[in-house]
Amino acid sequence: MQVKDIISTLELNLFGGSQGLNREISGGYTSDLLSDVMGHADSGRVWITLQTHKNVIAIASLKELAAVILIKGFEPDADMLAHAEEEGIPVLGTNEQAFEITGKLFNLLTF
């Protein structure tokens, strides 16, 4: 499944990084601790977080993550968006809580 496939299915907003919509998704990772993601997330995962600053994209790029989903209606700051565009990493958004969107992504990728 590609990033572009989850946008309409999970009713996500696309904030930036649209050049990465064809990235393949291998799973998800939910965490708000950057050090946790850096140490444990595998490439191809979609990172679910409430963090909205440019360091999120730096780690997503380093770990070769497929995309970032911001939860609870949070929106990326300008630096995050600029960095997402440079790196081609889609930044998506939802009004849902982490628990809800994580479950939906899990079900979508598993079944």
C-alpha positions in Angstrom: 0.0 0.0 0.0 1.2 3.5 -0.8 0.8 6.7 1.2 -1.7 8.1 -1.4 -3.9 5.1 -0.7 -4.4 5.9 3.0 -5.3 9.5 2.6 -8.9 9.1 1.4 -9.5 5.8 3.2 -8.5 7.3 6.6 -9.9 10.8 5.7 -6.5 12.5 6.2 -5.5 16.0 5.3 -2.3 16.5 3.2 -0.3 19.4 4.5 2.9 18.9 2.4 5.5 16.6 1.0 3.2 15.5 -1.8 6.1 14.3 -3.9 6.3 11.3 -1.5 2.8 10.0 -2.0 4.0 7.0 -3.9 6.1 5.8 -0.9 5.3 2.2 0.1 4.0 1.7 3.6 5.3 -1.3 5.6 3.5 -0.5 8.9 3.0 2.2 11.5 4.8 3.6 14.6 3.1 5.7 17.2 5.2 7.8 19.6 5.8 11.4 20.6 9.3 10.8 21.8 11.8 11.5 19.0 14.5 9.4 20.6 12.1 6.4 20.7 11.3 6.8 17.0 15.0 7.2 16.1 15.9 4.1 18.0 13.0 1.8 17.1 11.0 2.7 14.0 11.7 0.8 10.9 11.9 2.2 7.4 8.6 2.4 5.5 6.6 3.1 8.6 4.0 5.8 9.0 4.8 7.8 12.1 1.8 8.9 14.2 2.6 11.9 16.5 1.5 15.2 17.9 4.9 16.8 17.4 4.8 19.6 14.8 8.3 20.9 14.4 11.1 20.3 11.8 13.0 17.8 13.9 10.2 15.3 13.1 11.0 15.5 9.4 14.8 15.2 10.2 14.1 11.9 12.0 11.6 10.7 9.4 14.2 11.3 6.7 17.0 9.6 8.7 14.8 6.5 9.3 13.3 6.6 5.8 9.8 6.7 7.1 6.9 6.7 4.5 4.9 9.6 6.1 4.0 11.4 9.3 0.4 11.7 10.6 -0.3 14.6 13.0 -3.1 13.9 15.4 -5.8 15.8 17.3 -6.1 18.6 14.7 -2.5 19.7 15.1 -0.9 21.4 12.1 2.7 21.5 11.1 4.7 24.6 11.7 6.3 26.4 8.7 9.7 25.0 9.3 8.3 21.4 9.4 6.4 22.0 6.1 9.5 23.4 4.4 11.6 20.5 5.5 8.9 18.0 4.4 8.9 19.6 1.0 12.7 19.4 0.7 12.7 15.7 1.9 9.6 14.6 0.0 8.0 13.2 3.1 4.2 13.5 3.3 2.8 15.3 6.4 -0.8 14.2 6.9 -3.3 15.2 9.6 -6.4 14.0 11.4 -8.6 15.3 14.2 -8.6 11.8 15.8 -6.6 10.7 18.8 -3.5 8.6 18.4 -5.3 5.5 19.7 -8.1 5.8 17.1 -5.9 6.5 14.0 -3.4 3.9 15.0 -6.1 1.2 15.2 -7.5 2.2 11.8 -4.1 2.2 10.1 -3.3 -1.2 11.7 -6.6 -2.6 10.4 -6.1 -1.2 7.0 -2.6 -2.6 6.6 -3.4 -6.0 8.2 -6.7 -7.0 6.6 
